[in-house]
Amino acid sequence: MKFRIYFALIMSCVLSFLMSGWITYVNLGLHPDFVFFWMTAWRFAWPAAAVISFVFAPEIQRLSGWLAKKL
């Protein structure tokens, strides 16, 4: 269980950080306050991503294993 919690926190942190940066850039371009808007978006995205990662990771791992065997 400890591994699952750490994995969800670290994976969601990295993914939400990069995705919120990308989406902020796509929406605003290199705005003078880009970093502020990016960090604001990330602050809201990370908790949601952490919960989603924790809840759905076991099913996604099972689905990945099934696909790896079938394809």
N, C-alpha and C positions, 0 to 999 in steps of 0.2 A: 504494500500500500504506500509506503514511504517513497519508493521509486516512482510510482504512478503520479504522486503529488509533485515531486521534483520535476519529473519529465513534463507534466502539463504546464507547470509554471515557467520553466525555461523555454520550452518550445513555443508557448503562447507569447512570451515576452519577445522573442526574436521575430516570430512571424508577424505579430501585431505592430512591432516597431518598423519593420521593413514595409509592410503593406500600407500602414498609415502614412508613411513617408511618400510612397509611390502615389497613392491616391491624392494626397495633398498636392504633390507636384502636378499631377494630371489636371486637377481642378484649378489650381492657382498659378502654376508656373513658378518661376523663381521670384516670388513676391518678396519685398523687403522684410516682411515679418514671417517668412516661410517657416523658420525653426520654431517660432512661437505657435503657429497654427498646427505644425506637425506634432509638437509635444502635447498640445491640447487634445488633438485627435487620438494620439497614442494613450494618453491618460484614460480616456473613455473606452478605447478598444481593448486594452490589456485585460481588465477584469472579465469582460465578456468572453474574450478568447480563452482565458484560463478555465473558466467554467465549461465552455464548449469542448475544449481539449480534454478535460478530465472526464466529462460525461461520455463523449463519443469515441475516445481513443480505443477502448477494448473492442467495440464493434468494427471500427475501421481496421484494426489489426487483424481481426478475423476475416473481414472481407478481403484484405490485401493477401492474406495467406491463401484464401480460396482462389483468388484471381491468379496468383503465382502458380498454383497447381494446374489450373485450367488453361492458362495461356502459354 
